[in-house]
């Protein structure tokens, strides 16, 4: 755990455990929310080509996961950690311009 604490810039083992819990809850929640969102927009396994369905579902889960990560992290008291993580991800995706203030 010491390597993670050093890499993530956190100080307590409790914080590491909370972060792991946030990742677990967030992943499960993103997968659970993808199905009703797909149904709402009319993309179902029965109606869509399997390649299209799974591509759309995976992309949707990725987007939902990223949004929920900050929300769930904030609910668990780790907003700063997860917002910094999210900013890194946005920059890696080449969308850093979204973070620039004018």
N, C-alpha and C positions, 0 to 999 in steps of 0.2 A: 504493500500500500504506500510505502514511502516514495517509490518512484512516481506513482500517480499523483500524490500530494505535491511533489516537487514540480512535475510537469504541468499540473493544472493550477498551481499557485494557490493551493488551499492548505489549511493548517491542521484540521482535526480529522480523525478517523470517522467521527460521526458525520461530518460533511461528505466524506467519500460515500458512506452508506446511503445518505439522503440522495446524492447524485445518482447512484446505482438504482435506487427506487424510482427516481424520476424517469430514468431511461426505460425501465421496465414498464411503468404505468403508461408512459407516453407511447411506447411502441405498441402496446396492446390496444390503447385507445385509438391510435391512428388506423390500425387494421380494422378495428370494430366500426369506425366511422366511415370507412371507405365504401362499404357495401350500401348503406342507405343513401350516401351522396351519389353513388353511381346510379342507383335506382331512381333517385329524384331527377337526375339529368337524362334518364332514359337509356342508359347503357347497362344492359343486363347480360348475363352469361347466355341466356336462351336466345336473345335477339341479335347479339353481335358476334362477329367472327372471333374465335378464341384468341387470335394474335392481337387483334384490336382491343378486345376486352382486357386482356392481361396487361398490355402496354398502357392503356389508359388507367387501369387500376393501380399499377406500380407507380406511375407518375403522380397520380392523385394521392396515394399514400405518402409519397415523398414530400409533397407540398403540405399536406395535412400534418405530417410529422414535424416539419420545420416550424410551422405556425404554433402547433401545440407545445413544442419543446419550451418555448419561452413562457407560455401561459402556465403549464404544469410546473415548470421550474419556479416560477414566481409564487404559485400556490404553496410550494414546499419551502419557500424562503430562500431560494437560490437564484433570484433574478439576475444579479450581476454576473454570475458564472455562466448561465445559459445565454444571456444576451451577448456576452463576449464570444461565446462559442458560435452563436448564430451569425454574428458579424464576420467571423473568420470564414464560415461556410459561404456566406453571400459573396465575399471577395473571391473565394476560390472558384465560384461559379461564374465569375466575370461580371457580377452585378454590383460591384462596389460603388458604382455611380449612384445607386439608390440610397446609399448612406451619406453621400456628400451633402452638406448643408450649403445653401446659397446665400 
